[in-house]
Amino acid sequence: MATETTPTPSLQLSEGYRHARRLTSVLCALALLWGAAQFEFKTLKFELTGSIDLSGASLPIIMACAIAYAMTRCVLEFVMQPIEVRRWNLAQVDFKITVFLVRAAALILGAGVLFRSIEIIVIVVFSVLTLLVVTFLFIASGVLALTPLRIRLRRRKGLRGASPVWAVQEAEGYAVLISEVVLVSLVVAVGVGFFDYEPLRSLLVVPPTAINATFFMVTWIAVILSAYLQPFWSEKIFVVYTDEPQRDGSVVRTYKASSPLETDFVVRINKHSKPD
């Protein structure tokens, strides 16, 4: 276990992270505008290679790959920030806003391959809000239904004196997992339906191809899984720590290891410093 004594460092995001975030935001804005049918890409110009004709290319796939690359750079730059910066509330809010933009761009791109118009943003927002409300009600109902079952199972294992809080947490975990499976199945059903079910295909001006239907399913499922796994990846990126006050007024801060190959990192904060 590594230990050191250090004052609180200056809280400031690096220029590399700011550049990666700026690039990600610009690409997400372009994706949103493209999904809303506000412009078309015909050619892409480079100083060294000249112009590239994009009229026959799959622009949503190109834009999705570009956003994925930019977001990967953004994540790497954020992880390379000092520990105190990654624990900084304002830095976390900044990163979460970027994640929100990437998710919104993915949803708009996925829906845009089926139907591009200014109304697509309203449709996506309405769909997401509806799914959030239905998912919340489903999870709440699942917790109420599964908690007595988990308590009964724990009693059968001889855990009669155990706190029912554990049963509630287990029931919530199962309810969330089941809701995610239902959401993924719903997205797959909608994607397949738009491609193979005539009543749904007739709702679109241009029936989607297999590639477009697959792209819709992949983007929406990626967003669903990203939201489901957020508690896990945010714990790694934002660095979890616990504070233990000492008699001399200092604080021993223990940062949780982010992988089995690492060890907990302990920092003793001087009593005159002001940890964030």
Secondary structure, DSSP 8 states (H G I E B T S, - for coil): -EEEE---------HHHHHHHHHHHHHHHHHHHHHTT-----EEEETTTEEEE-TTS-HHHHHHHHHHHHHHHHHHHHHTS-HHHHT-HHHHHHHHHHHHHHHHHHHHHHHHTT--STHHHHHHHHHHHHHHHHHHHHHHHHHHHHHHHHHHHHHHTT-TTS-HHHHHHHHHHHHHHHHHHHHHHHHHHHHHHHHH-HHHHTTSSS---HHHHHHHHHHHHHHHHHHHTHHHHHHHHHT-EEEEE-TTS-EEEEE--SSTTS--EEEEE-TTS---
